[in-house]
Amino acid sequence: MEFIYTFFIAFFIVFIAELGDKTQLLVISFSSKSKISNILLGIALGTFLSHGIAIFFGGSINSITSLNFKFYLDIVTYTSFVLLGLIGFFPSKDSTEHKSVLQKICSLKINYTFIVALCIFVGEIGDKTFLASLGLGIQYPNFKLPLILGCICGMVFSNLLAIIFGKILNSKFNSKLIETLSNIIFIVFGALGFINIIF
């Protein structure tokens, strides 16, 4: 039962956090260049690498027996959730350096699935979904496999929507609205984490 629970927690958090995220916008740009199956395979591979690292790192941190260390680490994790949500409400400048790295990867002469995987891997490192996976690894150190599977499925399904409905969504809904919803959900998860610590 815990296996299914942790899977769906990871799936839901990553699915929601990915809506309106920069990697989802990147995936929309991939949709005209290759088959959907190749893009989704690349997303799954890139997610396995980036979120797998986050979950394993979070789980290994959690294995430290000091209760005080765990307490302060939980505070840092849930604070980062709230801060990421709040920062999302402020306009940010486009990172030209980050874009140039992704553009260099996308220009490599290799199989397109691996190009997508590399772009997802680079795009996710240090992103809010990556930090969410780190927090999940800390909270559920004994359930790494369902967490990784949940993250992969969350990323794949969220980006499948981006591929299929990207143009329709952009014409009907303001992308700012989707991003705002994502920020609110991060703040709520952070607040729930603090409530869990207190009680």
C-alpha positions as CSV (number, residue, x, y, z in Angstrom):
1,M,0.0,0.0,0.0
2,E,2.9,2.4,0.8
3,F,4.4,1.6,-2.6
4,I,1.2,2.9,-4.4
5,Y,0.8,5.8,-2.0
6,T,4.4,7.1,-2.6
7,F,4.0,6.5,-6.3
8,F,0.9,8.7,-6.5
9,I,2.4,11.4,-4.3
10,A,5.4,11.7,-6.6
11,F,3.2,11.5,-9.7
12,F,0.9,14.3,-8.5
13,I,3.6,16.7,-7.3
14,V,5.7,16.3,-10.4
15,F,2.7,16.4,-12.8
16,I,1.4,19.7,-11.2
17,A,4.8,21.3,-10.8
18,E,5.7,20.6,-14.4
19,L,2.6,22.5,-15.7
20,G,3.8,25.8,-17.2
21,D,7.5,25.0,-16.4
22,K,10.4,25.8,-18.7
23,T,11.1,22.2,-19.6
24,Q,7.4,21.8,-20.7
25,L,7.8,24.8,-23.0
26,L,11.0,23.1,-24.3
27,V,9.1,19.9,-25.0
28,I,6.5,21.9,-27.0
29,S,9.3,23.1,-29.2
30,F,10.4,19.4,-29.7
31,S,6.9,18.3,-30.8
32,S,7.3,19.3,-34.4
33,K,10.8,17.7,-34.8
34,S,10.2,14.0,-34.0
35,K,7.6,11.3,-33.2
36,I,5.7,11.6,-29.9
37,S,7.1,8.2,-28.8
38,N,10.7,9.3,-29.3
39,I,10.1,12.5,-27.4
40,L,8.3,10.7,-24.5
41,L,11.1,8.1,-24.3
42,G,13.6,11.0,-24.1
43,I,11.6,12.6,-21.4
44,A,11.4,9.4,-19.4
45,L,15.2,8.8,-19.7
46,G,16.1,12.4,-18.8
47,T,13.7,12.3,-15.8
48,F,15.1,8.9,-14.6
49,L,18.6,10.5,-14.6
50,S,17.8,13.9,-13.0
51,H,15.0,12.9,-10.6
52,G,16.7,9.6,-9.8
53,I,19.8,11.5,-8.6
54,A,17.6,13.8,-6.5
55,I,15.7,10.9,-4.9
56,F,18.8,8.8,-4.1
57,F,20.6,11.8,-2.7
58,G,17.6,12.8,-0.6
59,G,17.3,9.2,0.6
60,S,21.0,8.9,1.6
61,I,20.8,12.2,3.5
62,N,17.8,10.8,5.4
63,S,19.7,7.7,6.5
64,I,21.7,9.9,8.9
65,T,20.4,9.0,12.3
66,S,20.5,12.5,13.9
67,L,16.9,13.5,14.6
68,N,18.0,17.2,15.0
69,F,19.6,17.0,11.5
70,K,16.4,15.5,10.0
71,F,14.3,18.2,11.7
72,Y,16.4,21.1,10.3
73,L,16.6,19.4,6.9
74,D,12.8,19.1,6.8
75,I,12.5,22.8,7.6
76,V,14.9,23.7,4.8
77,T,13.0,21.4,2.4
78,Y,9.6,22.8,3.1
79,T,10.9,26.4,3.2
80,S,12.3,25.9,-0.3
81,F,8.9,24.7,-1.4
82,V,7.3,27.9,-0.1
83,L,10.1,30.1,-1.5
84,L,10.0,28.5,-4.9
85,G,6.2,29.1,-5.0
86,L,6.7,32.8,-3.9
87,I,9.6,33.4,-6.3
88,G,7.4,32.2,-9.2
89,F,5.2,35.2,-8.7
90,F,8.0,37.6,-9.4
91,P,9.0,38.2,-13.1
92,S,12.3,36.7,-13.9
93,K,14.8,37.5,-16.7
94,D,15.5,34.8,-19.3
95,S,18.8,33.0,-18.6
96,T,20.7,33.4,-21.8
97,E,23.5,31.2,-20.4
98,H,21.0,28.4,-19.6
99,K,19.4,28.7,-23.1
100,S,22.7,28.5,-24.8
101,V,23.6,25.2,-23.0
102,L,20.3,23.7,-24.1
103,Q,20.7,25.0,-27.7
104,K,24.2,23.5,-27.9
105,I,22.8,20.1,-26.7
106,C,20.0,20.3,-29.2
107,S,22.4,20.9,-32.1
108,L,24.3,17.7,-31.4
109,K,24.3,15.1,-34.2
110,I,22.9,12.1,-32.2
111,N,19.6,10.2,-31.9
112,Y,16.8,12.7,-31.2
113,T,15.6,10.7,-28.2
114,F,19.0,11.2,-26.5
115,I,18.9,14.9,-27.4
116,V,15.6,15.2,-25.6
117,A,16.9,13.2,-22.7
118,L,20.0,15.5,-22.4
119,C,17.9,18.7,-22.6
120,I,15.5,17.4,-19.9
121,F,18.4,16.3,-17.7
122,V,20.1,19.8,-18.0
123,G,16.8,21.6,-17.7
124,E,15.6,19.8,-14.6
125,I,18.8,20.0,-12.5
126,G,18.1,22.6,-9.8
127,D,14.6,23.1,-11.0
128,K,11.6,23.2,-8.7
129,T,10.5,19.6,-9.8
130,F,14.1,18.4,-9.1
131,L,14.0,20.0,-5.6
132,A,10.5,18.4,-5.0
133,S,12.0,15.0,-5.8
134,L,14.9,15.7,-3.4
135,G,12.3,16.5,-0.7
136,L,10.4,13.3,-1.5
137,G,13.6,11.3,-1.3
138,I,14.2,12.8,2.2
139,Q,10.7,12.1,3.3
140,Y,10.4,8.5,1.9
141,P,13.9,7.1,1.9
142,N,12.7,3.4,1.8
143,F,10.6,3.9,-1.3
144,K,13.0,5.1,-4.0
145,L,11.6,2.9,-6.8
146,P,8.0,4.1,-6.6
147,L,9.2,7.7,-6.2
148,I,11.3,7.4,-9.4
149,L,8.5,5.7,-11.3
150,G,6.0,8.3,-10.1
151,C,8.3,11.2,-11.1
152,I,8.8,9.6,-14.6
153,C,5.1,9.0,-15.1
154,G,4.3,12.6,-13.8
155,M,6.8,14.1,-16.2
156,V,5.7,12.0,-19.2
157,F,2.0,12.6,-18.7
158,S,2.4,16.3,-18.1
159,N,4.6,16.7,-21.2
160,L,2.3,14.5,-23.3
161,L,-0.4,17.1,-22.6
162,A,2.1,19.8,-23.6
163,I,2.8,18.0,-26.9
164,I,-0.8,17.2,-27.8
165,F,-2.6,20.3,-26.5
166,G,0.2,22.9,-26.4
167,K,-1.0,25.1,-29.3
168,I,-4.7,24.8,-28.1
169,L,-3.8,25.7,-24.5
170,N,-1.7,28.7,-25.5
171,S,-4.5,30.1,-27.6
172,K,-7.2,29.6,-25.1
173,F,-5.5,30.0,-21.7
174,N,-2.9,32.5,-20.4
175,S,0.3,30.6,-19.6
176,K,0.7,32.9,-16.6
177,L,-2.5,31.4,-15.1
178,I,-1.1,27.9,-15.3
179,E,2.2,29.0,-13.8
180,T,0.4,30.8,-11.0
181,L,-1.6,27.6,-10.1
182,S,1.7,25.7,-10.0
183,N,3.2,28.3,-7.6
184,I,0.2,28.2,-5.3
185,I,0.3,24.4,-5.1
186,F,4.0,24.5,-4.1
187,I,3.2,27.0,-1.3
188,V,0.4,24.7,-0.1
189,F,2.7,21.6,-0.1
190,G,5.3,23.6,1.8
191,A,2.7,24.8,4.3
192,L,1.4,21.2,4.8
193,G,4.9,20.1,5.4
194,F,5.3,22.7,8.2
195,I,1.9,21.6,9.7
196,N,3.2,18.0,9.7
197,I,6.4,19.1,11.5
198,I,4.4,21.0,14.2
199,F,1.8,18.3,14.9
